[in-house]
């Protein structure tokens, strides 16, 4: 929303980054900025630089960095909007937009519907749901805590009760279903588990049937409810998750509730076994490690293994709890108690051990075919492992399993295309900066404008990691504050680094290097592609002066393109040997 972009810029202009960061970190004046010990890694030397003038911070120890909103997001574990709202409040700005108004209306309707379900539970009609909950070990005292409810039998209870809002909005919220003969209630004769967002507001419902299929029914995707970005119970678990830096991930609503009842209050539900990237990212805001507690059959399934990989890939530690066969966390904790459950969680296997166990269970290694399938299965996981020590350990264990030598197993399991032997997040180091980094740094520090290099490089010429920054600069977004708001975490880390790294950059030489070594060609070709239509247009309007200019530009571009091709060919050789550079410059 353009209005919002301007508002965020205005907000940042009103905030003093130094005084806000000072609330968490002792800052000392250093040169034109401030230095302090980084709160995001164990920092003995003050590695963090804060620049009031640029409105940026960056840690040269761990590579974190960004603007003031990014800092508050990270240290307080807030989403962008939450951080903006909190900071806005401090300086007396309001962030209500038209869209917010509409969402507020949807939210308040969802709250009313949740209320109606919870009243049903206490009504005469709710007896069977009450019995179910009591039998399950959820006493009346916890119905309110978790907002439990009951959807009445019949096709149009919600539809009639909330008819004044109109069918369209009820459909939009997934409360009604569109059938051939009109709309009807989605949730009928079911025990209701409201699904709450981070702030504890109902955004969707899960309904459990008393008989028939499906046993559980979820709200559909709605403007408020995105199943791929929410885990069940997050609002109840977030505090304990932040404290322990660990989440217990279970499948279902009752698993979450039973664990919370047993005082394991960092439990959240994935609402099915296939965890999504968005859910993993949400968890990462609060924890460093996830302990998976799915029932034994489900844990080894392809869907659940994929979810565990997603968690690992975004940098979370993963362990897998080993419940007795046939048990789910809900049943186990109710029958065996809190302590027994805690023991199971404490003994959870590191992901790689669990994975190898599951390979063992899934393949018959007494046959050649079984061995082949096992190796096939192990391949993707093996490729995702970054630590070489862990890779070797896995090679050894698999070799044992399939009774082959470690060498032949290693041959069968190809490495990742670009192996990185450490587990630390990717970090650009100033000494390793290339032309790309120099160019971006120059533009971000305002030493040159994008115009100066526009003809020589296109954003596409930049490496994938730098492209988001290059694209925005090329699109004319020169304001540092606006630019930072548009970048994701990784982009913000890079931009703050380029803008703040204490490094002298030779402007002339960088531009010359860029001309020779980077794109050039694509930029010329892009212009050539446009120019023919412009020539045609000027011919049609009989603007012969313009026509002549364009023809001349075209001829020049052709020459330039041949030169660029040549230079690029030379440039490739040069990249292999940095020392030959000055010689070819002289020639
Ligand atoms: Zn740091």
Boltz pocket constraint, residues with backbone or C-beta under 6 A from the ligand:
constraints:
  - pocket:
      binder: B
      contacts: [[A, 38], [A, 39], [A, 40], [A, 41], [A, 43], [A, 47], [A, 59], [A, 60], [A, 61], [A, 62], [A, 63], [A, 64]]
      max_distance: 6.0
